[in-house]
Amino acid sequence: MRSGSLTLAAAAFLFASSAGAQADFEGIWRPTHPPRMGQPDPATVRLTPAGQAEYEAFSPEKDPTLRCLMPGIPLGLVDPYPIEIVQQDHQVLILYEHFHQVRRVFTDGRTAPDHWVPSLIGYSTGEWDGGTLVVTTTHLSPDNYTWTAGFPFSGNENAYVVEQWSRNGDVLTMRGEVHDPTYYEEPYVVNARWEFDPDGEIWEYECIPEFAGVE
């Protein structure tokens, strides 16, 4: 009995240590990256023939934000608006001032359900790798044009985005990889950066179509 008790105590200690390894992302974060800083140089993006055709056919009307639709992933991650992060046992909530987006990153081991309808924000699951939160987002809509320059997103079931979120002091960084073999010969990388803002606020946001950029 005593040996069993010690084993249970050791297991509890290991679980607590593992849980304690998770970083604290709670609070409001102010972006320090320029607007859409991760938009890659077209010369560095290796598009497939199908991707090149979509890129050349792009027009501003296809940018969802210019139609008062919320930006998708990863476009919405690098816009110049604050975010608030709330950590819970089963998920990490990312609350965006921009378009009032609510993003749920499920961290309880679930997988994306087959019935989930593709959307601009998709379905996100995450796991902790020490102090880094690794997020995989699937079920992304083909309307998810990832940049105002016109880089397309196929919305195929084999397209997804992987992000790595980590904190160093009062700085939060995100490195994302866009995987879409229909339109890209290889994944490309985007980056974002925020500073902790303990006195920050999330303000009301409203998109008025006639001022959004496209009438």
C-alpha positions in Angstrom: 0.0 0.0 0.0 2.8 2.4 0.9 4.6 1.7 -2.4 1.3 2.3 -4.3 0.8 5.5 -2.5 4.2 6.7 -3.4 3.6 5.7 -7.0 0.4 7.7 -7.0 2.1 10.7 -5.4 4.9 10.5 -8.0 2.4 10.4 -10.8 0.5 13.4 -9.4 3.8 15.3 -9.1 4.7 14.6 -12.7 1.3 15.7 -13.8 1.5 18.9 -11.9 5.0 19.5 -13.2 3.8 19.0 -16.8 0.9 21.3 -16.3 3.1 23.9 -14.7 5.3 23.8 -17.8 2.6 25.5 -19.8 3.3 29.1 -20.5 1.0 31.9 -19.1 -0.5 33.7 -22.1 -3.4 35.2 -20.1 -4.2 38.9 -20.7 -4.4 41.6 -23.3 -1.6 41.8 -25.9 -0.8 44.8 -28.1 0.6 44.1 -31.6 4.1 45.4 -32.3 4.3 44.0 -35.8 3.5 46.2 -38.7 0.1 45.5 -40.3 0.2 42.2 -42.0 3.9 42.0 -41.5 4.1 38.4 -42.6 2.9 39.0 -46.1 5.6 37.3 -48.1 7.4 38.7 -51.2 5.7 37.1 -54.2 9.1 36.3 -55.6 9.8 34.0 -52.6 6.5 32.0 -52.7 6.6 28.9 -54.8 3.2 28.6 -56.3 2.0 25.6 -58.3 0.5 26.3 -61.8 -3.0 26.3 -60.2 -1.9 28.6 -57.5 -0.2 31.0 -60.0 -3.5 31.2 -62.0 -5.5 32.0 -58.8 -2.9 34.6 -57.8 -3.0 36.3 -61.2 -6.8 36.3 -61.1 -7.0 38.0 -57.7 -8.9 41.3 -57.3 -9.5 43.3 -54.1 -13.1 42.1 -54.0 -11.8 38.7 -53.0 -10.2 40.0 -49.8 -12.8 39.1 -47.2 -12.0 42.1 -45.0 -12.9 44.5 -47.7 -16.3 42.9 -47.8 -16.7 43.3 -44.0 -16.0 39.6 -43.5 -13.6 38.6 -40.7 -10.1 37.7 -41.8 -9.2 34.1 -41.7 -6.1 32.2 -40.5 -3.3 33.3 -40.7 -4.4 36.7 -42.1 -6.2 37.7 -39.0 -3.2 37.0 -36.8 -1.1 39.8 -38.1 -3.6 42.7 -38.2 -2.9 45.7 -36.1 -5.5 45.2 -33.3 -5.1 43.9 -29.8 -6.0 40.4 -28.7 -7.0 38.9 -25.3 -6.1 35.4 -24.3 -8.0 33.3 -21.8 -6.6 29.9 -20.8 -9.0 27.2 -19.6 -8.5 23.6 -18.8 -9.8 22.4 -22.1 -9.1 25.3 -24.4 -7.2 28.5 -25.1 -9.5 31.4 -26.1 -8.2 34.1 -28.3 -10.5 37.1 -28.4 -9.8 39.6 -31.2 -10.9 43.2 -31.2 -10.8 43.0 -35.0 -14.3 41.8 -36.2 -15.0 40.5 -32.6 -13.5 37.1 -33.6 -13.6 34.4 -31.0 -11.1 31.6 -31.6 -11.2 28.4 -29.6 -8.0 26.3 -29.6 -9.0 23.0 -28.0 -6.2 21.5 -25.9 -8.0 18.5 -24.4 -6.8 16.0 -27.0 -9.8 16.1 -29.3 -9.6 16.0 -33.1 -11.5 18.1 -35.6 -14.9 16.5 -36.2 -15.8 15.4 -39.7 -19.0 17.3 -39.7 -17.4 20.7 -39.1 -18.2 23.2 -41.9 -15.2 24.9 -43.4 -15.0 28.6 -42.4 -12.6 31.5 -42.4 -11.4 30.7 -38.9 -11.5 26.9 -39.3 -11.2 24.4 -36.4 -8.1 24.7 -34.1 -6.6 22.1 -31.8 -3.5 22.7 -29.7 -0.9 20.9 -27.6 1.8 22.1 -25.3 5.4 21.4 -26.2 6.9 22.7 -22.9 6.2 26.4 -22.9 5.2 26.5 -26.6 1.6 26.1 -27.8 1.5 24.3 -31.1 -1.8 25.0 -32.9 -3.1 23.1 -36.0 -6.0 24.7 -37.9 -8.0 22.7 -40.4 -11.4 23.1 -42.1 -10.5 26.4 -43.6 -12.7 27.9 -46.3 -11.4 28.6 -49.9 -12.6 32.2 -49.3 -9.7 32.4 -46.9 -7.4 34.6 -49.1 -4.4 34.8 -46.8 -3.1 38.2 -47.9 -4.2 41.3 -49.5 -1.6 40.7 -52.2 -3.8 37.8 -53.4 -2.1 34.6 -52.2 -5.0 32.1 -52.5 -6.0 29.2 -50.2 -7.6 26.1 -51.8 -9.7 25.0 -48.9 -9.0 21.4 -49.7 -9.0 18.9 -46.8 -5.2 18.5 -47.1 -4.7 22.3 -46.5 -3.9 23.5 -43.0 -2.0 26.0 -40.9 0.4 25.2 -38.0 1.4 27.9 -35.5 3.9 28.0 -32.7 3.0 30.5 -29.9 5.6 31.2 -27.3 6.3 33.9 -24.6 9.6 35.5 -23.6 9.0 37.9 -20.8 6.4 40.4 -21.9 6.7 39.5 -25.6 4.5 36.9 -27.3 5.5 35.6 -30.7 3.8 33.4 -33.3 5.4 31.6 -36.1 3.0 30.0 -38.6 3.4 27.7 -41.6 0.7 27.6 -44.3 0.4 24.1 -45.9 -1.6 24.0 -49.1 -0.1 21.6 -51.7 -2.8 22.5 -54.2 -1.5 26.0 -54.6 2.0 26.0 -53.1 5.0 23.8 -53.9 6.2 24.2 -50.3 4.8 25.7 -47.1 5.6 29.4 -46.4 6.1 31.1 -43.1 4.3 34.0 -41.4 5.2 35.8 -38.2 3.6 38.0 -35.6 4.6 39.7 -32.3 2.7 41.3 -29.4 3.7 42.9 -26.1 1.8 42.3 -22.9 -0.4 45.2 -22.0 -1.8 44.8 -18.5 -3.8 48.1 -18.8 -4.9 47.4 -22.3 -8.5 47.4 -23.5 -10.5 45.7 -26.2 -12.7 48.3 -27.9 -15.8 48.1 -30.0 -15.2 47.3 -33.6 -17.5 48.0 -36.5 -17.0 47.5 -40.2 -19.0 49.8 -42.5 -19.1 48.4 -46.0 -19.0 51.8 -47.8 -15.8 52.6 -46.0 -14.2 49.1 -46.1 -12.5 49.7 -49.4 -14.9 48.1 -51.9 -18.3 49.5 -52.8 
